[in-house]
Amino acid sequence: MTAVITGLGVISPFGAGVTAFFDGLCSGRSAVAPITSFDAASFPVSVAAEVPAATAERWRAPGAVSDAHARDRKVGFALAAAHQALAQAGLVDAGPGPSTAPSTAPSPAHGLEPRAGGHAALAAAALSLGLGLETALLEDFAVLGDHIDWDTERARALAAHAAGERTPRLRTPADLAARALRAHFGLGGPQYLHMSACAAGAAALACAASLIERGRARTVLCGGTDSMINPLGLGGMARLGATSPRAASDACRPFDLHRDGLAMGEGAAMFVVEDAAAARDRGATALAAITGWGSTQDAYKATAPRPDGAAAVAAMQRALQRAGLVPGDLDYLNAHGTGTPLNDVAEAQAIAAVFGPPRLPVSSIKGAIGHAMAAAGALELAACVLALAQQRAPGTTGLRELDPLCAVVALPPGAHPLRLRRVLSNSFGFGGHNASVILEAA
Amino acid sequence: MSTATPRAVEVVALGCADPRAPIGDDVMRSGPERMALRLMSRSAVLAYHAAREALAGAAWPDLTEAGLFMAVGASGSDLEQLRRILLASQGERGFTLARFGEQGLRVCNPLFAFQLMNNFTMAHTAILTGTRGPNAVLFSRGVGTLAALDEALAALRHGDCARALVGAADSAVHPVTALEHTRWHGELADAPAGEGAAVLALAAVDPRAGAPEPGAGPSRWHIASVEWSEGGAPRPGAPSRAALGIADDDAVVLHGWRADVAAELATALAGRAAPAVSVLSLPDCLAATAPLAWAEALSRAPATCHALAVVTADRDGGVGAVRFVRGAR
């Protein structure tokens, strides 16, 4: 069986929807700007590619039982992107999407009761979702004081639970977005919650294709959602030295000689994946086929990618082999391209090792929308789907002077008309997770 | 890497950090790994301990192509580090974001991030053991761990790798996690909180090869099926015995069950020919509970037992079963 994508939805720093997303990528503009979702003036990093405030507010977690739920931005992003994808696939009504009306009463489902009227296929649909870290709610931690008596806090929480009352949270559950998706859309199949950091979104799509291929599921809602643009997320990445120190819209410049780090991003991309024959039988339109995927681990260091890119090479080769392709069959490669000094050189070396002398057009979209962490791979695969559909590839926003150590055909900012039949997307995660996925025109 | 015939998968070795035995901080005090400790959360240490034991049993000569599939739980970082950050972020009127940005982050050890990120529960094991093949790290509170096993089986059966480690590590006693679960579920008297890890070393076997000798212990168990049903809303009701893949004559081992789920299981298992249903008394180690039960059940199964279904039920109401068959390929 062949897995095809029949629905796609995106919430990105360019706004809601695939049109805003891909037009933004192809415009050469960067969505990196001063942070507005919290006061980051005192932080070492004060810019990021945020989902526009109006969009984020529109898609706050529906039925949030507390401010904490609503503060986990990735929940609302996932719901909104999923609604777009499911509507395009004809599995939910293409109405206004998830309600933002807050629930006022506690309930067994924690305010995430089913709301969307959906297709019967959703009752057995699997969920394969790339998720980021829990969102730590520092203010809630802080009110507990200098010394936290955990026994007392547990006793309070127990009493509150028995009374059906809400209590402050210290962090959101890691799987909150998955719970929301399952409840809201009535997904009744198995779930696979990928936590492989920046590779999670791509891993989720690969997993979905595998589920279809081996007959484990007939319909899979998959993708990635994340936001680490919060005090601990942003601060932690800055302390790691991963972020660009420059408060500028071109903070992220993938493959550029003067690149100096990543810019944080956020958002979600969700896909409906089905068996090609089943999709055809029900009259759904296939947007692209997922034909190859491969994953490997660097097994090198916690703090740096394997400098020779050997494990990244193996991931791309595994994807090619699975798709039954040779390197010359590909027309475009969407790079992980974080804009950090170490990643881009290692990835360029890996690309050269697989594809030989520079020929294959390569670009990274992180200069435009920042690094959306667990959602990054999904957003990049969404860009690949749209590139196949529109026969144009987005360039590398922020790239001005190619680093000679990055010997790739890096597309400059803007839109690039190309004949695209087969494309590959790389995603490499902190901790050494490498994932490569190949999409082909349907 | 792709093979025409899906291959069977056999359990080669087991490794555990057992919650019922003392799991001291001396687990990794010797050897070069001690330098890695400062980057590792408690769960990451437990994961590595279990993986190292499984690898010792498997005695694989080369891990370059070996897969690693693990379920992990919530972030379990060192709270002393967080306390220091919050203390430094206190102004005259308490915590402020401005103070956090100015002072709090300065006292934050950058390496704290590697304890904080859930995926590093697995990543440290890859780094320390050198497994470089296919991988997945999946979130779980119990039944979700079966998804990690399912992914491992898919990779092994398809031929993406010939060998793989699969398991989970987690802690339900981390203060923040414990508090979070109290908020969601209240007190669960029938499942005291614990911590632990368990890892199975799995190998794909050629379906054309002859059957192994029966009754030779864990190394001769094969994984026949993995089936589960998620908890939470919407839960479609109790899974049937057939949906869980449990055969009529399987020995059944239950663990981690709640009273309501146990009642559903009793219904689901009613009418079986085989009466053997054992209940394991394991602490609730969240993601790690299921592989701890697999390891326990396989280790204790008598030589006369040829098919074994280990049933997991988690706090969210999820139920799943892994069916092990001895010597059948």
Interface residues (C-beta under 8 A of the other chain):
Chain A: F38 D39 A40 A41 S42 F43 P44 P108 A109 H110 L112 E113 P114 A123 L131 L133 E134 L138 E139 F141 A142 V143 D146 I148 W150 E153 R154 A157 L158 A160 H161 A162 T167 R169 L170 R171 P173 A174 D175 R179 R182 A183 G186 G188 P190 Q191 Y192 L193 H194 M195 S196 A197 A200 A203 C207 S210 R214 R216 P231 G235 G236 M237 A238 R239 L240 G241 G294 S295 T296 Q297 D298 A299 Y300 K301 A302 T303 A311 A314 R318 Q321 R322 G429 F430 G431 G432 H433
Chain B: M1 S2 A36 L39 L68 V72 A74 S75 L79 L82 R83 L86 L87 S89 Q90 G94 F95 L97 A98 R99 F100 G101 E102 G104 L105 C108 P110 L111 F112 A113 F114 L116 M117 N118 N119 F120 M122 A123 H124 A126 I127 T129 G130 T131 R132 G133 P134 N135 A136 V137 L138 F139 S140 R141 G144 A147 D150 E151 A154 H158 D160 P175 V176 A178 L179 E180 T182 R183 W184 H185 G186 E187 W228 S229 E230 G232 A233 P234 P236
